Amino acid sequence: MSYLRLLPALFAVLMLNACAGGARFNTEEVDLSLTPQQALSEAQLQQGKRVLWGGMVINSTNLREQTRLEVLAYPLDSDHYPQTDKAPYGRFLLLKEGYLETVDYAPGRLVSVLGRFSGTNKGKVDESEYTYPMVQAEQLHLWGKGEKSDTRLHFGIGVMFGR
């Protein structure tokens, strides 16, 4: 059996694997430039706008009919993955209808959320007063450990490993 016959099948498997996984958000009608800081400073003007934010979970709490995540916001890359090596945008509250397992949404986990900016909420970070921008989640992605790594396999002319 010739190994050349296996190349098309191997290529198809690799292409399917490259397309699978990650967060898939419909970003139509989403203001991708609106950060949590900007939404906070222009709360009345930005109310109800669809946003795509992400970051690191600081705290998660199950309430009566929804789950609240406190998230330290980071800029997102082209795959909507939080770039924790960049400067954070501050904190925001993510509200998701229903129950989320807080063990899964534990401090340190990364999330991306598509939803509507729903206003602000006053709270505290340790002893300091803090005003949180809030987003009502329409779609939420919990990034798996190692789901996105720095080492990527790129296809083009030839195969290249890079950072």
C-alpha positions as CSV (number, residue, x, y, z in Angstrom):
1,M,0.0,0.0,0.0
2,S,1.3,3.4,-1.0
3,Y,1.7,6.0,1.7
4,L,0.8,8.6,-1.0
5,R,-2.8,7.3,-0.9
6,L,-3.0,8.2,2.8
7,L,-2.0,11.8,2.3
8,P,-5.4,13.1,1.3
9,A,-7.1,11.4,4.2
10,L,-4.5,12.7,6.6
11,F,-4.8,16.2,5.2
12,A,-8.6,16.1,5.6
13,V,-8.3,14.9,9.2
14,L,-5.8,17.7,10.0
15,M,-8.0,20.3,8.4
16,L,-11.1,19.2,10.3
17,N,-9.1,19.2,13.5
18,A,-7.8,22.8,12.8
19,C,-11.4,24.0,12.3
20,A,-12.8,22.3,15.4
21,G,-12.9,23.7,18.9
22,G,-12.7,27.2,20.3
23,A,-15.4,29.8,20.8
24,R,-17.8,30.4,17.9
25,F,-19.7,33.7,18.4
26,N,-21.9,35.4,15.9
27,T,-20.4,38.9,16.1
28,E,-23.0,40.6,13.9
29,E,-24.4,43.8,15.6
30,V,-21.6,43.5,18.2
31,D,-19.5,46.5,19.1
32,L,-16.1,44.7,19.3
33,S,-14.4,48.0,20.3
34,L,-16.5,48.6,23.4
35,T,-14.5,47.6,26.5
36,P,-15.8,47.2,30.0
37,Q,-14.1,50.5,30.9
38,Q,-15.7,52.4,28.1
39,A,-19.1,50.9,28.9
40,L,-18.7,52.0,32.5
41,S,-17.8,55.6,31.5
42,E,-20.7,55.9,29.1
43,A,-23.2,53.6,30.8
44,Q,-26.4,55.4,29.7
45,L,-25.3,55.7,26.1
46,Q,-24.1,52.1,25.9
47,Q,-27.0,50.4,27.7
48,G,-28.4,47.4,25.8
49,K,-25.5,47.2,23.3
50,R,-24.2,43.7,22.4
51,V,-20.6,43.2,23.5
52,L,-18.0,40.5,23.4
53,W,-15.9,40.4,26.5
54,G,-13.7,37.9,28.2
55,G,-11.2,37.4,30.9
56,M,-10.3,35.4,34.1
57,V,-13.0,34.4,36.6
58,I,-12.4,36.0,40.0
59,N,-15.5,34.7,41.7
60,S,-18.6,32.8,40.9
61,T,-21.9,32.8,42.8
62,N,-25.2,30.9,42.1
63,L,-28.2,33.1,42.8
64,R,-31.8,32.1,42.8
65,E,-32.4,32.1,39.0
66,Q,-29.0,32.9,37.5
67,T,-25.2,32.6,38.1
68,R,-23.0,35.7,38.6
69,L,-19.4,35.6,37.6
70,E,-16.9,38.4,38.6
71,V,-14.4,38.5,35.7
72,L,-11.1,40.4,35.3
73,A,-11.4,41.6,31.7
74,Y,-8.6,41.2,29.2
75,P,-8.4,42.1,25.5
76,L,-9.5,39.2,23.2
77,D,-7.5,37.8,20.3
78,S,-9.0,37.0,16.9
79,D,-10.3,33.7,18.3
80,H,-12.0,35.6,21.2
81,Y,-9.5,34.1,23.7
82,P,-8.5,36.4,26.6
83,Q,-5.0,37.7,26.3
84,T,-3.8,37.5,29.9
85,D,-0.4,38.7,28.9
86,K,-1.9,42.2,28.1
87,A,-3.0,44.9,30.5
88,P,-6.5,44.1,32.0
89,Y,-9.5,46.3,31.4
90,G,-10.8,46.1,34.9
91,R,-13.6,43.9,36.3
92,F,-17.1,43.2,35.1
93,L,-20.0,41.1,36.3
94,L,-21.3,38.4,33.9
95,L,-24.9,37.2,34.6
96,K,-26.0,33.9,33.0
97,E,-29.6,32.6,33.4
98,G,-29.8,29.3,35.2
99,Y,-27.2,27.3,37.1
100,L,-23.5,27.0,36.3
101,E,-21.3,24.7,38.3
102,T,-19.1,27.0,40.3
103,V,-16.4,24.3,40.5
104,D,-16.1,24.5,36.7
105,Y,-16.2,28.4,36.8
106,A,-13.6,28.5,39.5
107,P,-11.2,31.4,40.0
108,G,-8.5,31.4,37.4
109,R,-10.6,29.9,34.6
110,L,-10.9,31.8,31.4
111,V,-14.2,32.8,29.8
112,S,-15.5,34.7,26.8
113,V,-19.1,36.0,26.7
114,L,-21.3,37.5,24.1
115,G,-24.2,39.4,25.6
116,R,-25.9,42.7,26.3
117,F,-24.4,45.5,28.4
118,S,-27.1,45.8,31.1
119,G,-25.8,48.7,33.2
120,T,-23.7,48.9,36.3
121,N,-23.7,47.6,39.8
122,K,-21.9,49.0,42.9
123,G,-19.9,46.6,45.0
124,K,-16.5,46.2,46.7
125,V,-13.2,44.8,45.8
126,D,-11.7,43.9,49.2
127,E,-12.3,47.2,51.1
128,S,-12.5,49.5,48.1
129,E,-15.8,50.6,46.5
130,Y,-16.1,49.5,42.9
131,T,-18.6,50.0,40.1
132,Y,-18.9,47.0,37.9
133,P,-20.2,47.1,34.3
134,M,-22.6,44.2,33.8
135,V,-23.3,41.9,30.8
136,Q,-26.3,39.6,30.5
137,A,-24.9,36.5,28.7
138,E,-26.4,35.2,25.6
139,Q,-23.5,32.9,24.8
140,L,-20.8,31.8,27.2
141,H,-17.6,29.9,26.4
142,L,-15.5,28.4,29.2
143,W,-12.0,27.8,27.9
144,G,-10.6,24.4,28.6
145,K,-7.2,24.0,30.2
146,G,-4.8,23.9,27.3
147,E,-7.6,24.5,24.8
148,K,-5.5,27.2,23.2
149,S,-1.8,27.2,23.6
150,D,1.1,29.3,22.3
151,T,2.3,26.6,19.9
152,R,0.1,26.4,16.8
153,L,0.2,24.3,13.7
154,H,-0.3,26.6,10.6
155,F,-1.2,25.4,7.1
156,G,-0.3,27.2,4.0
157,I,2.3,26.3,1.5
158,G,4.1,23.6,3.6
159,V,3.7,23.1,7.3
160,M,5.3,25.4,9.9
161,F,5.5,25.3,13.6
162,G,5.8,28.7,15.3
163,R,4.9,31.0,18.1
